[in-house]
Amino acid sequence: MVDWVNFLQKEKLWSNDDPLFPATEVATGPDQRFEAIGLARKHWSNATPIRKIFRDAFPRAGLPYFNPHSFRNTLVGLGQRI
């Protein structure tokens, strides 16, 4: 998670006000079809895409599934303690 935040802040130059899990930026490709071209500086319209990413990624990393809101709740709790 730390690597992801560092990537967003250092490589993409995003601030703490930008989304932690940004939506996919989509554009028309050379063959006139929509394709992913990077990260959009906006939130997903709902949590379904990020849930799918989490469901696929956690088992590959040998971890149990945690939903995206569990990260938000953890960060909020950490922020309150600090």
Jmol script that loads the backbone (N, CA, C; Angstrom):
load data "model"
ATOM      1  N   MET A   1       0.822  -1.183   0.000  1.00  0.00           N
ATOM      2  CA  MET A   1       0.000   0.000   0.000  1.00  0.00           C
ATOM      3  C   MET A   1       0.872   1.255   0.000  1.00  0.00           C
ATOM      4  N   VAL A   2       1.961   1.211   0.752  1.00  0.00           N
ATOM      5  CA  VAL A   2       2.873   2.356   0.815  1.00  0.00           C
ATOM      6  C   VAL A   2       3.470   2.624  -0.564  1.00  0.00           C
ATOM      7  N   ASP A   3       3.829   1.561  -1.277  1.00  0.00           N
ATOM      8  CA  ASP A   3       4.381   1.725  -2.628  1.00  0.00           C
ATOM      9  C   ASP A   3       3.377   2.389  -3.560  1.00  0.00           C
ATOM     10  N   TRP A   4       2.102   2.021  -3.434  1.00  0.00           N
ATOM     11  CA  TRP A   4       1.058   2.593  -4.283  1.00  0.00           C
ATOM     12  C   TRP A   4       0.896   4.083  -3.995  1.00  0.00           C
ATOM     13  N   VAL A   5       0.855   4.457  -2.719  1.00  0.00           N
ATOM     14  CA  VAL A   5       0.722   5.866  -2.351  1.00  0.00           C
ATOM     15  C   VAL A   5       1.949   6.646  -2.829  1.00  0.00           C
ATOM     16  N   ASN A   6       3.133   6.086  -2.661  1.00  0.00           N
ATOM     17  CA  ASN A   6       4.347   6.744  -3.151  1.00  0.00           C
ATOM     18  C   ASN A   6       4.298   6.931  -4.660  1.00  0.00           C
ATOM     19  N   PHE A   7       3.826   5.917  -5.381  1.00  0.00           N
ATOM     20  CA  PHE A   7       3.693   6.025  -6.841  1.00  0.00           C
ATOM     21  C   PHE A   7       2.766   7.180  -7.213  1.00  0.00           C
ATOM     22  N   LEU A   8       1.599   7.233  -6.571  1.00  0.00           N
ATOM     23  CA  LEU A   8       0.644   8.297  -6.891  1.00  0.00           C
ATOM     24  C   LEU A   8       1.210   9.672  -6.584  1.00  0.00           C
ATOM     25  N   GLN A   9       1.883   9.793  -5.443  1.00  0.00           N
ATOM     26  CA  GLN A   9       2.382  11.102  -5.046  1.00  0.00           C
ATOM     27  C   GLN A   9       3.655  11.514  -5.777  1.00  0.00           C
ATOM     28  N   LYS A  10       4.582  10.583  -5.959  1.00  0.00           N
ATOM     29  CA  LYS A  10       5.874  10.943  -6.549  1.00  0.00           C
ATOM     30  C   LYS A  10       5.899  10.840  -8.075  1.00  0.00           C
ATOM     31  N   GLU A  11       5.266   9.818  -8.615  1.00  0.00           N
ATOM     32  CA  GLU A  11       5.283   9.631 -10.068  1.00  0.00           C
ATOM     33  C   GLU A  11       4.167  10.419 -10.754  1.00  0.00           C
ATOM     34  N   LYS A  12       2.971  10.368 -10.168  1.00  0.00           N
ATOM     35  CA  LYS A  12       1.818  11.029 -10.768  1.00  0.00           C
ATOM     36  C   LYS A  12       1.616  12.447 -10.243  1.00  0.00           C
ATOM     37  N   LEU A  13       2.351  12.800  -9.168  1.00  0.00           N
ATOM     38  CA  LEU A  13       2.269  14.125  -8.536  1.00  0.00           C
ATOM     39  C   LEU A  13       0.870  14.429  -8.021  1.00  0.00           C
ATOM     40  N   TRP A  14       0.249  13.418  -7.407  1.00  0.00           N
ATOM     41  CA  TRP A  14      -1.082  13.590  -6.845  1.00  0.00           C
ATOM     42  C   TRP A  14      -0.965  14.021  -5.397  1.00  0.00           C
ATOM     43  N   SER A  15      -2.001  14.710  -4.916  1.00  0.00           N
ATOM     44  CA  SER A  15      -2.005  15.194  -3.532  1.00  0.00           C
ATOM     45  C   SER A  15      -2.855  14.264  -2.663  1.00  0.00           C
ATOM     46  N   ASN A  16      -2.915  14.572  -1.391  1.00  0.00           N
ATOM     47  CA  ASN A  16      -3.736  13.794  -0.473  1.00  0.00           C
ATOM     48  C   ASN A  16      -5.227  13.966  -0.749  1.00  0.00           C
ATOM     49  N   ASP A  17      -5.596  14.971  -1.543  1.00  0.00           N
ATOM     50  CA  ASP A  17      -6.996  15.197  -1.884  1.00  0.00           C
ATOM     51  C   ASP A  17      -7.438  14.381  -3.104  1.00  0.00           C
ATOM     52  N   ASP A  18      -6.491  13.788  -3.812  1.00  0.00           N
ATOM     53  CA  ASP A  18      -6.826  12.960  -4.969  1.00  0.00           C
ATOM     54  C   ASP A  18      -7.211  11.559  -4.498  1.00  0.00           C
ATOM     55  N   PRO A  19      -7.955  10.801  -5.328  1.00  0.00           N
ATOM     56  CA  PRO A  19      -8.406   9.475  -4.896  1.00  0.00           C
ATOM     57  C   PRO A  19      -7.268   8.484  -4.695  1.00  0.00           C
ATOM     58  N   LEU A  20      -7.408   7.656  -3.669  1.00  0.00           N
ATOM     59  CA  LEU A  20      -6.438   6.603  -3.406  1.00  0.00           C
ATOM     60  C   LEU A  20      -6.569   5.492  -4.448  1.00  0.00           C
ATOM     61  N   PHE A  21      -7.801   5.224  -4.874  1.00  0.00           N
ATOM     62  CA  PHE A  21      -8.068   4.232  -5.913  1.00  0.00           C
ATOM     63  C   PHE A  21      -8.759   4.941  -7.069  1.00  0.00           C
ATOM     64  N   PRO A  22      -7.992   5.564  -7.959  1.00  0.00           N
ATOM     65  CA  PRO A  22      -8.586   6.362  -9.024  1.00  0.00           C
ATOM     66  C   PRO A  22      -9.231   5.504 -10.108  1.00  0.00           C
ATOM     67  N   ALA A  23     -10.173   6.113 -10.804  1.00  0.00           N
ATOM     68  CA  ALA A  23     -10.833   5.463 -11.934  1.00  0.00           C
ATOM     69  C   ALA A  23      -9.848   5.325 -13.093  1.00  0.00           C
ATOM     70  N   THR A  24     -10.164   4.438 -13.986  1.00  0.00           N
ATOM     71  CA  THR A  24      -9.352   4.238 -15.182  1.00  0.00           C
ATOM     72  C   THR A  24      -9.668   5.345 -16.186  1.00  0.00           C
ATOM     73  N   GLU A  25      -8.630   5.943 -16.751  1.00  0.00           N
ATOM     74  CA  GLU A  25      -8.842   6.935 -17.802  1.00  0.00           C
ATOM     75  C   GLU A  25      -9.003   6.193 -19.117  1.00  0.00           C
ATOM     76  N   VAL A  26     -10.061   6.524 -19.839  1.00  0.00           N
ATOM     77  CA  VAL A  26     -10.395   5.836 -21.077  1.00  0.00           C
ATOM     78  C   VAL A  26     -10.407   6.844 -22.214  1.00  0.00           C
ATOM     79  N   ALA A  27      -9.898   6.437 -23.369  1.00  0.00           N
ATOM     80  CA  ALA A  27      -9.896   7.284 -24.561  1.00  0.00           C
ATOM     81  C   ALA A  27     -10.091   6.395 -25.790  1.00  0.00           C
ATOM     82  N   THR A  28     -10.349   7.033 -26.907  1.00  0.00           N
ATOM     83  CA  THR A  28     -10.483   6.305 -28.168  1.00  0.00           C
ATOM     84  C   THR A  28      -9.093   6.017 -28.709  1.00  0.00           C
ATOM     85  N   GLY A  29      -8.834   4.750 -28.999  1.00  0.00           N
ATOM     86  CA  GLY A  29      -7.534   4.341 -29.517  1.00  0.00           C
ATOM     87  C   GLY A  29      -7.444   4.504 -31.021  1.00  0.00           C
ATOM     88  N   PRO A  30      -6.306   4.126 -31.595  1.00  0.00           N
ATOM     89  CA  PRO A  30      -6.092   4.275 -33.035  1.00  0.00           C
ATOM     90  C   PRO A  30      -7.084   3.479 -33.883  1.00  0.00           C
ATOM     91  N   ASP A  31      -7.645   2.418 -33.322  1.00  0.00           N
ATOM     92  CA  ASP A  31      -8.626   1.619 -34.069  1.00  0.00           C
ATOM     93  C   ASP A  31     -10.061   2.061 -33.776  1.00  0.00           C
ATOM     94  N   GLN A  32     -10.213   3.265 -33.169  1.00  0.00           N
ATOM     95  CA  GLN A  32     -11.515   3.866 -32.860  1.00  0.00           C
ATOM     96  C   GLN A  32     -12.313   3.083 -31.818  1.00  0.00           C
ATOM     97  N   ARG A  33     -11.617   2.333 -30.967  1.00  0.00           N
ATOM     98  CA  ARG A  33     -12.256   1.631 -29.852  1.00  0.00           C
ATOM     99  C   ARG A  33     -11.780   2.254 -28.556  1.00  0.00           C
ATOM    100  N   PHE A  34     -12.628   2.176 -27.537  1.00  0.00           N
ATOM    101  CA  PHE A  34     -12.233   2.687 -26.231  1.00  0.00           C
ATOM    102  C   PHE A  34     -11.157   1.792 -25.644  1.00  0.00           C
ATOM    103  N   GLU A  35     -10.165   2.410 -25.001  1.00  0.00           N
ATOM    104  CA  GLU A  35      -9.109   1.650 -24.340  1.00  0.00           C
ATOM    105  C   GLU A  35      -8.624   2.409 -23.113  1.00  0.00           C
ATOM    106  N   ALA A  36      -8.099   1.658 -22.151  1.00  0.00           N
ATOM    107  CA  ALA A  36      -7.530   2.262 -20.948  1.00  0.00           C
ATOM    108  C   ALA A  36      -6.198   2.913 -21.316  1.00  0.00           C
ATOM    109  N   ILE A  37      -6.040   4.174 -20.897  1.00  0.00           N
ATOM    110  CA  ILE A  37      -4.789   4.878 -21.198  1.00  0.00           C
ATOM    111  C   ILE A  37      -4.053   5.340 -19.945  1.00  0.00           C
ATOM    112  N   GLY A  38      -4.596   5.019 -18.785  1.00  0.00           N
ATOM    113  CA  GLY A  38      -3.931   5.413 -17.545  1.00  0.00           C
ATOM    114  C   GLY A  38      -4.924   5.584 -16.423  1.00  0.00           C
ATOM    115  N   LEU A  39      -4.596   6.477 -15.517  1.00  0.00           N
ATOM    116  CA  LEU A  39      -5.424   6.742 -14.341  1.00  0.00           C
ATOM    117  C   LEU A  39      -6.064   8.117 -14.470  1.00  0.00           C
ATOM    118  N   ALA A  40      -7.358   8.174 -14.194  1.00  0.00           N
ATOM    119  CA  ALA A  40      -8.067   9.457 -14.194  1.00  0.00           C
ATOM    120  C   ALA A  40      -7.997  10.043 -12.786  1.00  0.00           C
ATOM    121  N   ARG A  41      -7.935  11.320 -12.704  1.00  0.00           N
ATOM    122  CA  ARG A  41      -7.846  11.972 -11.398  1.00  0.00           C
ATOM    123  C   ARG A  41      -9.260  12.177 -10.844  1.00  0.00           C
ATOM    124  N   LYS A  42     -10.015  11.070 -10.789  1.00  0.00           N
ATOM    125  CA  LYS A  42     -11.377  11.100 -10.249  1.00  0.00           C
ATOM    126  C   LYS A  42     -11.679   9.755  -9.618  1.00  0.00           C
ATOM    127  N   HIS A  43     -12.693   9.739  -8.784  1.00  0.00           N
ATOM    128  CA  HIS A  43     -13.114   8.517  -8.094  1.00  0.00           C
ATOM    129  C   HIS A  43     -13.900   7.632  -9.042  1.00  0.00           C
ATOM    130  N   TRP A  44     -13.942   6.335  -8.740  1.00  0.00           N
ATOM    131  CA  TRP A  44     -14.834   5.430  -9.438  1.00  0.00           C
ATOM    132  C   TRP A  44     -16.259   5.881  -9.142  1.00  0.00           C
ATOM    133  N   SER A  45     -17.184   5.617 -10.057  1.00  0.00           N
ATOM    134  CA  SER A  45     -18.579   5.973  -9.807  1.00  0.00           C
ATOM    135  C   SER A  45     -19.199   5.057  -8.752  1.00  0.00           C
ATOM    136  N   ASN A  46     -18.650   3.845  -8.598  1.00  0.00           N
ATOM    137  CA  ASN A  46     -19.048   2.947  -7.521  1.00  0.00           C
ATOM    138  C   ASN A  46     -17.859   2.030  -7.224  1.00  0.00           C
ATOM    139  N   ALA A  47     -17.987   1.202  -6.204  1.00  0.00           N
ATOM    140  CA  ALA A  47     -16.845   0.392  -5.749  1.00  0.00           C
ATOM    141  C   ALA A  47     -16.702  -0.946  -6.478  1.00  0.00           C
ATOM    142  N   THR A  48     -17.580  -1.267  -7.401  1.00  0.00           N
ATOM    143  CA  THR A  48     -17.544  -2.571  -8.066  1.00  0.00           C
ATOM    144  C   THR A  48     -16.210  -2.852  -8.763  1.00  0.00           C
ATOM    145  N   PRO A  49     -15.653  -1.936  -9.556  1.00  0.00           N
ATOM    146  CA  PRO A  49     -14.380  -2.247 -10.229  1.00  0.00           C
ATOM    147  C   PRO A  49     -13.228  -2.509  -9.258  1.00  0.00           C
ATOM    148  N   ILE A  50     -13.139  -1.719  -8.206  1.00  0.00           N
ATOM    149  CA  ILE A  50     -12.030  -1.909  -7.268  1.00  0.00           C
ATOM    150  C   ILE A  50     -12.226  -3.191  -6.453  1.00  0.00           C
ATOM    151  N   ARG A  51     -13.482  -3.545  -6.168  1.00  0.00           N
ATOM    152  CA  ARG A  51     -13.732  -4.828  -5.489  1.00  0.00           C
ATOM    153  C   ARG A  51     -13.236  -5.991  -6.344  1.00  0.00           C
ATOM    154  N   LYS A  52     -13.491  -5.922  -7.645  1.00  0.00           N
ATOM    155  CA  LYS A  52     -13.029  -6.986  -8.544  1.00  0.00           C
ATOM    156  C   LYS A  52     -11.501  -7.060  -8.549  1.00  0.00           C
ATOM    157  N   ILE A  53     -10.859  -5.918  -8.595  1.00  0.00           N
ATOM    158  CA  ILE A  53      -9.395  -5.878  -8.553  1.00  0.00           C
ATOM    159  C   ILE A  53      -8.895  -6.505  -7.258  1.00  0.00           C
ATOM    160  N   PHE A  54      -9.508  -6.135  -6.136  1.00  0.00           N
ATOM    161  CA  PHE A  54      -9.108  -6.699  -4.841  1.00  0.00           C
ATOM    162  C   PHE A  54      -9.333  -8.206  -4.813  1.00  0.00           C
ATOM    163  N   ARG A  55     -10.503  -8.677  -5.313  1.00  0.00           N
ATOM    164  CA  ARG A  55     -10.809 -10.114  -5.304  1.00  0.00           C
ATOM    165  C   ARG A  55      -9.802 -10.919  -6.109  1.00  0.00           C
ATOM    166  N   ASP A  56      -9.298 -10.345  -7.181  1.00  0.00           N
ATOM    167  CA  ASP A  56      -8.294 -11.032  -8.007  1.00  0.00           C
ATOM    168  C   ASP A  56      -6.899 -10.942  -7.391  1.00  0.00           C
ATOM    169  N   ALA A  57      -6.552  -9.783  -6.837  1.00  0.00           N
ATOM    170  CA  ALA A  57      -5.182  -9.535  -6.386  1.00  0.00           C
ATOM    171  C   ALA A  57      -4.840 -10.206  -5.057  1.00  0.00           C
ATOM    172  N   PHE A  58      -5.763 -10.201  -4.116  1.00  0.00           N
ATOM    173  CA  PHE A  58      -5.446 -10.739  -2.794  1.00  0.00           C
ATOM    174  C   PHE A  58      -5.056 -12.212  -2.828  1.00  0.00           C
ATOM    175  N   PRO A  59      -5.830 -13.086  -3.497  1.00  0.00           N
ATOM    176  CA  PRO A  59      -5.422 -14.495  -3.551  1.00  0.00           C
ATOM    177  C   PRO A  59      -4.063 -14.697  -4.241  1.00  0.00           C
ATOM    178  N   ARG A  60      -3.794 -13.908  -5.268  1.00  0.00           N
ATOM    179  CA  ARG A  60      -2.497 -14.024  -5.947  1.00  0.00           C
ATOM    180  C   ARG A  60      -1.354 -13.651  -5.020  1.00  0.00           C
ATOM    181  N   ALA A  61      -1.634 -12.779  -4.060  1.00  0.00           N
ATOM    182  CA  ALA A  61      -0.609 -12.389  -3.085  1.00  0.00           C
ATOM    183  C   ALA A  61      -0.605 -13.306  -1.865  1.00  0.00           C
ATOM    184  N   GLY A  62      -1.494 -14.327  -1.869  1.00  0.00           N
ATOM    185  CA  GLY A  62      -1.559 -15.251  -0.740  1.00  0.00           C
ATOM    186  C   GLY A  62      -2.240 -14.672   0.479  1.00  0.00           C
ATOM    187  N   LEU A  63      -3.124 -13.692   0.262  1.00  0.00           N
ATOM    188  CA  LEU A  63      -3.807 -13.015   1.363  1.00  0.00           C
ATOM    189  C   LEU A  63      -5.313 -13.239   1.281  1.00  0.00           C
ATOM    190  N   PRO A  64      -6.001 -13.181   2.419  1.00  0.00           N
ATOM    191  CA  PRO A  64      -7.458 -13.247   2.370  1.00  0.00           C
ATOM    192  C   PRO A  64      -8.017 -11.945   1.804  1.00  0.00           C
ATOM    193  N   TYR A  65      -9.202 -12.016   1.254  1.00  0.00           N
ATOM    194  CA  TYR A  65      -9.848 -10.834   0.675  1.00  0.00           C
ATOM    195  C   TYR A  65     -10.235  -9.829   1.757  1.00  0.00           C
ATOM    196  N   PHE A  66      -9.957  -8.574   1.500  1.00  0.00           N
ATOM    197  CA  PHE A  66     -10.441  -7.456   2.302  1.00  0.00           C
ATOM    198  C   PHE A  66     -11.101  -6.485   1.342  1.00  0.00           C
ATOM    199  N   ASN A  67     -12.253  -5.956   1.711  1.00  0.00           N
ATOM    200  CA  ASN A  67     -12.912  -5.026   0.799  1.00  0.00           C
ATOM    201  C   ASN A  67     -12.242  -3.653   0.863  1.00  0.00           C
ATOM    202  N   PRO A  68     -12.448  -2.839  -0.164  1.00  0.00           N
ATOM    203  CA  PRO A  68     -11.790  -1.517  -0.201  1.00  0.00           C
ATOM    204  C   PRO A  68     -12.091  -0.640   1.013  1.00  0.00           C
ATOM    205  N   HIS A  69     -13.302  -0.751   1.559  1.00  0.00           N
ATOM    206  CA  HIS A  69     -13.638   0.091   2.707  1.00  0.00           C
ATOM    207  C   HIS A  69     -12.839  -0.281   3.952  1.00  0.00           C
ATOM    208  N   SER A  70     -12.344  -1.512   4.015  1.00  0.00           N
ATOM    209  CA  SER A  70     -11.541  -1.881   5.177  1.00  0.00           C
ATOM    210  C   SER A  70     -10.250  -1.058   5.220  1.00  0.00           C
ATOM    211  N   PHE A  71      -9.715  -0.696   4.066  1.00  0.00           N
ATOM    212  CA  PHE A  71      -8.520   0.162   4.034  1.00  0.00           C
ATOM    213  C   PHE A  71      -8.862   1.564   4.504  1.00  0.00           C
ATOM    214  N   ARG A  72      -9.995   2.069   4.039  1.00  0.00           N
ATOM    215  CA  ARG A  72     -10.419   3.398   4.479  1.00  0.00           C
ATOM    216  C   ARG A  72     -10.618   3.413   5.992  1.00  0.00           C
ATOM    217  N   ASN A  73     -11.291   2.394   6.499  1.00  0.00           N
ATOM    218  CA  ASN A  73     -11.537   2.335   7.946  1.00  0.00           C
ATOM    219  C   ASN A  73     -10.231   2.246   8.733  1.00  0.00           C
ATOM    220  N   THR A  74      -9.271   1.478   8.219  1.00  0.00           N
ATOM    221  CA  THR A  74      -7.971   1.361   8.876  1.00  0.00           C
ATOM    222  C   THR A  74      -7.244   2.697   8.884  1.00  0.00           C
ATOM    223  N   LEU A  75      -7.266   3.396   7.740  1.00  0.00           N
ATOM    224  CA  LEU A  75      -6.594   4.696   7.661  1.00  0.00           C
ATOM    225  C   LEU A  75      -7.260   5.725   8.569  1.00  0.00           C
ATOM    226  N   VAL A  76      -8.584   5.697   8.655  1.00  0.00           N
ATOM    227  CA  VAL A  76      -9.292   6.620   9.543  1.00  0.00           C
ATOM    228  C   VAL A  76      -8.903   6.340  10.996  1.00  0.00           C
ATOM    229  N   GLY A  77      -8.900   5.055  11.372  1.00  0.00           N
ATOM    230  CA  GLY A  77      -8.508   4.708  12.741  1.00  0.00           C
ATOM    231  C   GLY A  77      -7.088   5.124  13.058  1.00  0.00           C
ATOM    232  N   LEU A  78      -6.181   4.909  12.113  1.00  0.00           N
ATOM    233  CA  LEU A  78      -4.788   5.316  12.305  1.00  0.00           C
ATOM    234  C   LEU A  78      -4.681   6.830  12.444  1.00  0.00           C
ATOM    235  N   GLY A  79      -5.416   7.549  11.591  1.00  0.00           N
ATOM    236  CA  GLY A  79      -5.393   9.007  11.662  1.00  0.00           C
ATOM    237  C   GLY A  79      -5.914   9.528  12.996  1.00  0.00           C
ATOM    238  N   GLN A  80      -6.925   8.870  13.534  1.00  0.00           N
ATOM    239  CA  GLN A  80      -7.474   9.310  14.818  1.00  0.00           C
ATOM    240  C   GLN A  80      -6.496   9.060  15.956  1.00  0.00           C
ATOM    241  N   ARG A  81      -5.740   7.966  15.865  1.00  0.00           N
ATOM    242  CA  ARG A  81      -4.761   7.677  16.924  1.00  0.00           C
ATOM    243  C   ARG A  81      -3.551   8.599  16.844  1.00  0.00           C
ATOM    244  N   ILE A  82      -3.170   8.960  15.652  1.00  0.00           N
ATOM    245  CA  ILE A  82      -1.996   9.815  15.483  1.00  0.00           C
ATOM    246  C   ILE A  82      -2.374  11.258  15.745  1.00  0.00           C
TER     247      ILE A  82
END
end "model"
wireframe off; spacefill off
backbone 0.3
color backbone group
